[in-house]
Amino acid sequence: MSRRRALVEYVVEHSLLLAVGSAIALVWANTSDAERYYRVAARLEFPVNDVGMVFFFALAAKEIVEATSPGGALHTWRRAALPAVAAVGGMIAPALIFVAYVDYSTQPVLMAGWAVPCATDIAFSYLVARSIYRQQHPAVPFLLLLAIADDALGLVILAVFYPARELHLLAGSLLMAAALTMAFGLRRAGVKSFWPYVILSGALSWTALFHGGLHPALALVPTIPFLPRAGRDLGLYVEAPAGARDALSQFERRFKYPVNVVLFFFGLVNASVRVGAVGAGTWAVLIAIVIGKPIGIGLSVALSVAAGLRLPAQLRWNDVLVVGIAAGIGFTVALFFAVAAFPPGPILEQLKLGALLSVGSAALAFGAAAIVRAGRFRAWPAGRP
């Protein structure tokens, strides 16, 4: 592999374009040219957040489909259900801590931001898990499925508590049913190209979410399971073989690089905040998400296992702790919540800064992994992959 290709692969694998876009936004928004930045961000917000991010969530859904298929890391419904339950616990605990902190600090105006610390950023949390664990370790798909479930529930919260537009749930449900029927029909008809699924079913699903009053970023998630796929799972985010001709592999190969460009613009559009905007809202978000995520995820997993669900093979309790801390990176959806909850002003700035600072959970996850000897810090027996 050439050095240029290796560099591109490294940038894509570590989502560095997202970090670069976020850094540009932070710097630009704190210069004398900030007014121009906000004009640019306003123009890009819809095409980036409502259209481009559709393909990011679609690629994440592709990994879940393969991981939960026979032979995948999360196969059997008991193992797939566990991270979904963990996501619920990982949302409830931060929300309760946020409300308690706001009540204690006597800042009732912040109460509308209770959902901000409920979020888990898919890209950054996945990157942290990949950096701590081997590709084949079940902690990686566990965290990814947890993050997907978290963000899916988060978008439901956005619709119910912070609707972007007037809700039309009946019309949206009918359109979504039509989108799923179309995807099912394409699959039954033996359509092997992914384009009809994306253009026909995907576009109808996007319309259903948008006109229903929900955020359309998950438009392709219901469609992805219908794409024809090979009976294999090479591992999470492992590129399909060059000779793979199934629709799911072709979709991954087509959008892998464009999605990273989308992530760059997502960071550019959404990560702006004044560095000096620290306030009660900042600490409320940061404390709630950093402490609440591992507590909520750990307790919900423990209760679920006691009720009969099973941990994925080779996933230990110290791995659950590390996953819970890594899930405390809010960033993307946390920014969505903050912008939806408050108009531009000092309070919004405080909450956005808290969402950005939650990236510090990455360092905490590495520290916890070193202390409990999880992932790369675990002493593996000789010959163990």
Backbone torsions as a table, in degrees:
resi	resn	phi	psi	omega
1	MET	NA	132.3	-179.6
2	SER	-67.3	160.7	-179.8
3	ARG	-63.3	-38.4	179.9
4	ARG	-64.3	-44.0	178.9
5	ARG	-64.3	-40.7	178.8
6	ALA	-62.8	-38.3	178.5
7	LEU	-65.6	-43.5	178.6
8	VAL	-60.9	-45.0	-179.7
9	GLU	-62.9	-38.5	179.3
10	TYR	-65.3	-44.0	179.6
11	VAL	-61.8	-43.6	-178.7
12	VAL	-67.7	-46.4	-176.6
13	GLU	-61.7	-34.0	-176.2
14	HIS	-102.1	11.6	176.9
15	SER	51.0	40.5	-176.2
16	LEU	-69.0	-27.4	178.5
17	LEU	-64.7	-33.3	175.7
18	LEU	-63.0	-44.7	179.1
19	ALA	-64.9	-39.4	179.4
20	VAL	-65.1	-46.0	178.3
21	GLY	-60.2	-40.5	178.9
22	SER	-65.3	-41.5	180.0
23	ALA	-64.2	-41.3	178.1
24	ILE	-61.5	-42.8	179.9
25	ALA	-61.9	-45.0	-179.5
26	LEU	-61.8	-44.4	-178.7
27	VAL	-68.9	-48.1	-176.4
28	TRP	-61.3	-42.0	-178.1
29	ALA	-69.8	-12.2	179.9
30	ASN	-110.6	20.6	176.5
31	THR	-109.4	176.0	177.6
32	SER	-69.7	-13.0	-179.7
33	ASP	-97.4	22.0	-175.1
34	ALA	-60.6	-33.9	-178.4
35	GLU	-60.6	-40.7	177.9
36	ARG	-65.1	-38.5	178.2
37	TYR	-57.9	-47.9	-176.6
38	TYR	-65.7	-30.6	175.4
39	ARG	-67.1	-43.9	178.7
40	VAL	-63.7	-46.1	-179.2
41	ALA	-61.4	-38.9	179.9
42	ALA	-63.9	-38.3	179.6
43	ARG	-70.8	-30.7	-176.8
44	LEU	-89.7	-13.7	-171.4
45	GLU	-56.8	-48.9	-177.2
46	PHE	-67.3	-53.1	-179.0
47	PRO	-62.1	-28.6	-179.7
48	VAL	-82.7	-56.7	-173.1
49	ASN	-73.4	-36.8	-173.8
50	ASP	-97.1	-19.7	-178.1
51	VAL	-116.7	-57.7	-175.7
52	GLY	-60.7	-40.9	-177.1
53	MET	-68.6	-12.8	174.9
54	VAL	-56.4	-41.0	-175.7
55	PHE	-77.9	-27.2	173.6
56	PHE	-64.4	-49.0	179.2
57	PHE	-66.3	-30.0	178.7
58	ALA	-66.5	-42.4	178.1
59	LEU	-65.7	-36.9	175.9
60	ALA	-64.2	-41.0	178.5
61	ALA	-63.7	-35.6	177.6
62	LYS	-58.2	-42.2	179.6
63	GLU	-66.2	-36.7	179.3
64	ILE	-67.7	-41.2	179.3
65	VAL	-58.5	-45.7	-179.2
66	GLU	-71.3	-37.5	-177.7
67	ALA	-68.8	-29.1	-178.6
68	THR	-95.7	-0.8	176.2
69	SER	-78.5	161.5	178.1
70	PRO	-51.7	128.8	-177.3
71	GLY	92.5	-10.9	-179.7
72	GLY	-79.6	167.0	-175.0
73	ALA	-66.3	-23.6	-177.5
74	LEU	-116.0	23.9	-178.8
75	HIS	-70.9	151.2	-167.1
76	THR	84.5	137.0	-173.8
77	TRP	-62.6	-28.4	-179.7
78	ARG	-63.2	-42.6	-179.5
79	ARG	-75.4	-32.3	178.5
80	ALA	-73.4	-31.8	-178.1
81	ALA	-71.8	-29.9	-174.6
82	LEU	-60.6	-49.4	178.2
83	PRO	-65.5	-27.6	176.4
84	ALA	-67.4	-41.8	176.3
85	VAL	-65.6	-39.3	178.5
86	ALA	-61.4	-35.8	178.4
87	ALA	-62.4	-39.5	179.2
88	VAL	-63.6	-47.8	178.1
89	GLY	-62.3	-35.9	179.4
90	GLY	-73.5	-6.2	174.4
91	MET	-101.8	-36.9	-176.8
92	ILE	-67.9	-47.5	-176.8
93	ALA	-61.4	-47.8	178.1
94	PRO	-62.0	-36.9	179.3
95	ALA	-63.3	-42.3	-179.9
96	LEU	-66.6	-41.3	179.1
97	ILE	-65.1	-40.7	178.5
98	PHE	-60.8	-47.3	-179.8
99	VAL	-62.1	-42.0	179.5
100	ALA	-64.1	-41.0	-179.9
101	TYR	-65.7	-44.2	-180.0
102	VAL	-63.2	-40.9	178.8
103	ASP	-65.2	-39.5	179.9
104	TYR	-67.8	-38.5	-177.6
105	SER	-83.1	0.4	179.7
106	THR	51.2	50.4	176.1
107	GLN	-123.4	66.4	-174.0
108	PRO	-59.2	-22.7	-179.4
109	VAL	-64.5	-21.6	-179.7
110	LEU	-80.7	-11.7	-171.2
111	MET	-57.9	-30.0	-179.2
112	ALA	-65.8	-14.1	-179.9
113	GLY	-92.9	19.2	-175.5
114	TRP	-58.3	-26.9	-176.2
115	ALA	-83.7	-13.9	-175.5
116	VAL	-57.8	-46.4	-179.1
117	PRO	-77.7	1.9	178.9
118	CYS	-76.6	-15.0	-169.5
119	ALA	-82.8	151.8	170.6
120	THR	-126.6	125.8	179.6
121	ASP	-78.9	123.6	-176.4
122	ILE	-66.3	-50.6	-172.2
123	ALA	-63.7	-51.9	-175.9
124	PHE	-70.5	-42.3	179.8
125	SER	-65.0	-38.8	177.0
126	TYR	-64.1	-41.2	179.2
127	LEU	-61.0	-41.5	178.9
128	VAL	-64.0	-44.8	179.4
129	ALA	-61.9	-42.2	179.0
130	ARG	-64.0	-31.7	-178.8
131	SER	-77.2	-27.2	-178.6
132	ILE	-90.3	-38.5	-173.7
133	TYR	-110.5	157.1	173.4
134	ARG	-67.5	158.6	-177.8
135	GLN	-54.7	-37.5	-173.5
136	GLN	-85.7	-5.7	-174.1
137	HIS	-71.2	134.9	-176.7
138	PRO	-66.3	-14.0	177.7
139	ALA	-62.5	-29.9	-177.2
140	VAL	-70.1	-55.0	176.4
141	PRO	-65.7	-30.0	177.0
142	PHE	-59.5	-48.6	180.0
143	LEU	-66.1	-39.2	-179.2
144	LEU	-64.2	-44.5	178.5
145	LEU	-65.1	-39.4	176.1
146	LEU	-58.6	-45.4	-178.6
147	ALA	-66.3	-39.3	178.0
148	ILE	-63.5	-46.7	179.0
149	ALA	-62.8	-40.2	178.2
150	ASP	-59.5	-48.1	-177.7
151	ASP	-70.4	-34.6	176.4
152	ALA	-63.5	-46.2	176.7
153	LEU	-64.6	-35.6	178.5
154	GLY	-62.0	-39.6	178.9
155	LEU	-69.3	-29.9	173.5
156	VAL	-65.5	-42.4	177.2
157	ILE	-61.7	-41.3	176.8
158	LEU	-56.6	-43.4	-177.2
159	ALA	-69.0	-40.9	-174.9
160	VAL	-78.1	-44.6	-173.9
161	PHE	-100.3	-24.9	-179.8
162	TYR	-133.9	58.3	-177.6
163	PRO	-61.1	133.3	179.9
164	ALA	-74.6	-29.5	179.8
165	ARG	-140.0	177.6	176.5
166	GLU	-64.5	133.7	-177.5
167	LEU	-75.4	135.2	173.7
168	HIS	-133.3	69.2	-171.3
169	LEU	-66.8	-34.2	179.9
170	LEU	-65.9	-49.3	178.8
171	ALA	-62.6	-41.7	178.7
172	GLY	-62.9	-40.7	179.7
173	SER	-64.5	-41.1	179.1
174	LEU	-64.7	-42.4	178.8
175	LEU	-66.3	-38.7	178.4
176	MET	-66.6	-39.5	176.2
177	ALA	-60.2	-39.7	177.3
178	ALA	-65.4	-38.5	179.5
179	ALA	-64.4	-43.5	179.8
180	LEU	-68.0	-38.5	176.7
181	THR	-62.0	-40.1	178.8
182	MET	-65.0	-44.3	178.5
183	ALA	-62.1	-41.2	178.2
184	PHE	-63.3	-41.5	179.1
185	GLY	-64.0	-40.4	177.9
186	LEU	-62.9	-40.3	179.3
187	ARG	-66.0	-43.8	179.5
188	ARG	-66.2	-31.2	179.9
189	ALA	-78.2	-4.5	177.6
190	GLY	78.6	24.5	178.4
191	VAL	-69.0	121.9	-173.1
192	LYS	-99.9	-17.3	178.0
193	SER	-83.4	143.5	179.9
194	PHE	-78.1	-18.3	-174.5
195	TRP	-59.4	-46.9	178.5
196	PRO	-59.5	-35.3	178.3
197	TYR	-64.5	-43.1	-178.2
198	VAL	-71.3	-49.0	-173.5
199	ILE	-72.3	-41.5	-175.8
200	LEU	-89.6	-66.5	-178.4
201	SER	-65.5	-43.4	-178.2
202	GLY	-63.5	-43.8	180.0
203	ALA	-64.9	-38.7	178.8
204	LEU	-68.4	-37.5	176.7
205	SER	-64.7	-41.0	177.9
206	TRP	-61.5	-42.9	178.8
207	THR	-63.0	-39.4	179.8
208	ALA	-61.6	-46.3	-179.3
209	LEU	-69.1	-42.7	-176.5
210	PHE	-65.3	-51.2	-178.0
211	HIS	-76.4	-18.7	175.5
212	GLY	-77.3	-10.3	179.5
213	GLY	97.2	2.2	-179.5
214	LEU	-97.4	163.8	179.4
215	HIS	-74.5	129.6	-174.0
216	PRO	-82.4	6.6	-175.6
217	ALA	-63.1	-23.5	-179.7
218	LEU	-96.2	22.0	-172.2
219	ALA	-58.6	-37.7	-177.0
220	LEU	-88.1	-10.1	-178.1
221	VAL	-60.0	-43.1	178.0
222	PRO	-70.3	-19.6	-176.9
223	THR	-86.4	-34.2	-174.3
224	ILE	-53.9	-41.9	-179.3
225	PRO	-61.1	-18.1	-179.1
226	PHE	-85.7	-14.9	-179.0
227	LEU	-66.2	131.9	176.8
228	PRO	-57.3	137.4	-177.6
229	ARG	-141.0	156.6	178.0
230	ALA	-76.5	154.2	-179.4
231	GLY	-81.9	66.4	-178.8
232	ARG	-152.3	160.0	170.4
233	ASP	-143.9	100.0	-176.1
234	LEU	-78.2	-7.1	-177.4
235	GLY	125.3	161.0	-175.6
236	LEU	-68.2	129.2	178.0
237	TYR	56.7	30.7	170.1
238	VAL	-92.3	126.2	-175.9
239	GLU	-63.0	140.1	179.5
240	ALA	-62.1	149.2	178.2
241	PRO	-57.3	151.4	-176.9
242	ALA	-58.6	-30.2	-177.7
243	GLY	-88.4	-0.1	-178.0
244	ALA	-66.3	131.2	-176.8
245	ARG	-116.5	-1.9	179.9
246	ASP	-68.9	153.9	-172.9
247	ALA	-60.6	-38.1	-177.0
248	LEU	-66.1	-40.6	178.3
249	SER	-67.1	-40.6	178.8
250	GLN	-64.7	-38.7	177.9
251	PHE	-62.5	-44.9	178.9
252	GLU	-60.4	-46.4	-176.8
253	ARG	-65.0	-35.8	-177.3
254	ARG	-71.1	-38.5	-170.1
255	PHE	-107.4	0.4	-177.5
256	LYS	-57.5	-48.0	-177.1
257	TYR	-80.8	-42.9	176.7
258	PRO	-57.5	-33.4	-179.6
259	VAL	-64.8	-34.4	177.6
260	ASN	-67.9	-31.7	173.1
261	VAL	-66.3	-40.5	176.4
262	VAL	-59.9	-42.0	179.4
263	LEU	-63.3	-35.6	175.6
264	PHE	-59.1	-48.4	-178.4
265	PHE	-70.7	-29.3	176.2
266	PHE	-63.3	-45.6	176.4
267	GLY	-61.9	-40.6	-179.2
268	LEU	-63.0	-39.5	-175.4
269	VAL	-79.6	-35.4	-166.8
270	ASN	-108.3	-12.3	-171.6
271	ALA	-94.5	10.7	-178.6
272	SER	-74.1	132.6	175.2
273	VAL	-164.9	144.7	175.8
274	ARG	-71.5	128.9	-175.5
275	VAL	-59.1	-32.8	-177.9
276	GLY	-87.2	14.6	-173.9
277	ALA	-87.6	36.2	179.6
278	VAL	-75.9	134.5	179.1
279	GLY	-161.1	-169.3	-178.5
280	ALA	-59.7	-36.6	178.8
281	GLY	-63.2	-36.9	178.6
282	THR	-61.3	-49.3	-178.1
283	TRP	-70.0	-34.2	178.6
284	ALA	-61.2	-45.9	180.0
285	VAL	-66.9	-47.1	-173.8
286	LEU	-65.1	-46.9	-180.0
287	ILE	-64.7	-43.1	-176.9
288	ALA	-63.8	-42.8	-174.8
289	ILE	-80.2	-38.9	-177.9
290	VAL	-69.7	-38.5	-179.6
291	ILE	-89.7	-41.1	-173.4
292	GLY	-69.9	-36.8	-177.8
293	LYS	-60.6	-55.8	-179.4
294	PRO	-63.7	-34.3	178.4
295	ILE	-67.0	-49.7	-178.2
296	GLY	-63.4	-43.2	-179.7
297	ILE	-68.0	-43.7	-179.7
298	GLY	-62.3	-45.9	-179.6
299	LEU	-66.2	-42.5	-178.2
300	SER	-67.4	-37.0	176.9
301	VAL	-66.5	-42.9	179.9
302	ALA	-62.2	-44.0	178.9
303	LEU	-66.4	-37.1	-179.7
304	SER	-67.5	-42.3	178.0
305	VAL	-64.3	-39.3	177.3
306	ALA	-64.0	-28.6	-179.5
307	ALA	-85.0	-6.3	175.8
308	GLY	123.8	-10.1	175.5
309	LEU	-74.3	160.8	-175.7
310	ARG	-121.5	142.3	171.8
311	LEU	-68.6	143.5	173.9
312	PRO	-55.9	149.6	179.4
313	ALA	-55.1	137.4	177.4
314	GLN	72.2	6.4	174.7
315	LEU	-94.6	115.8	-176.7
316	ARG	-99.6	171.1	-177.6
317	TRP	-68.6	-30.2	176.3
318	ASN	-69.2	-28.0	174.5
319	ASP	-67.8	-36.4	177.7
320	VAL	-62.0	-39.3	177.7
321	LEU	-62.3	-47.1	-179.0
322	VAL	-63.8	-42.7	178.1
323	VAL	-61.3	-41.9	180.0
324	GLY	-62.3	-38.5	178.6
325	ILE	-71.2	-42.8	178.8
326	ALA	-61.9	-31.2	178.7
327	ALA	-71.1	-8.2	179.2
328	GLY	-79.7	11.9	173.5
329	ILE	-90.8	109.5	-174.6
330	GLY	-87.2	-54.7	178.8
331	PHE	33.3	-98.0	-165.7
332	THR	-55.8	-65.5	-175.8
333	VAL	-69.3	-29.3	175.1
334	ALA	-61.2	-39.3	175.4
335	LEU	-65.7	-39.3	175.8
336	PHE	-56.3	-48.6	-178.9
337	PHE	-60.8	-46.0	-176.7
338	ALA	-61.3	-46.3	-179.3
339	VAL	-65.1	-34.7	179.6
340	ALA	-73.5	-29.9	-174.0
341	ALA	-82.8	-31.6	-173.3
342	PHE	-134.3	147.4	173.9
343	PRO	-75.4	165.9	177.9
344	PRO	-54.4	137.4	-179.0
345	GLY	157.3	-176.3	-176.4
346	PRO	-59.6	-39.1	-178.2
347	ILE	-65.6	-44.9	177.6
348	LEU	-60.2	-41.0	179.2
349	GLU	-60.7	-41.6	-179.7
350	GLN	-62.8	-45.7	-177.7
351	LEU	-69.0	-38.2	178.0
352	LYS	-64.4	-38.0	178.3
353	LEU	-65.1	-39.7	176.1
354	GLY	-61.5	-40.8	178.2
355	ALA	-63.4	-41.0	179.9
356	LEU	-69.0	-41.5	-178.7
357	LEU	-68.1	-18.1	178.3
358	SER	-64.1	-13.1	174.3
359	VAL	-59.0	-22.4	176.5
360	GLY	-60.7	-15.7	175.8
361	SER	-62.2	-21.5	176.9
362	ALA	-61.3	-46.5	178.6
363	ALA	-64.7	-38.2	178.4
364	LEU	-65.0	-37.3	179.1
365	ALA	-65.1	-42.5	177.3
366	PHE	-63.4	-42.2	178.8
367	GLY	-63.4	-42.7	178.9
368	ALA	-64.7	-41.3	179.2
369	ALA	-61.4	-38.0	178.5
370	ALA	-67.5	-38.9	-177.5
371	ILE	-70.1	-44.6	-176.6
372	VAL	-92.2	2.4	178.0
373	ARG	57.4	60.3	177.3
374	ALA	-111.2	154.2	175.6
375	GLY	61.8	-130.0	-177.2
376	ARG	-64.7	-15.4	-179.1
377	PHE	-92.1	-0.1	-179.6
378	ARG	-87.2	140.0	177.3
379	ALA	-82.7	102.9	-177.9
380	TRP	-83.8	146.9	175.0
381	PRO	-62.9	153.0	-179.6
382	ALA	-58.9	133.9	178.1
383	GLY	87.9	-5.7	179.7
384	ARG	-74.2	131.9	-178.0
385	PRO	-71.4	NA	NA
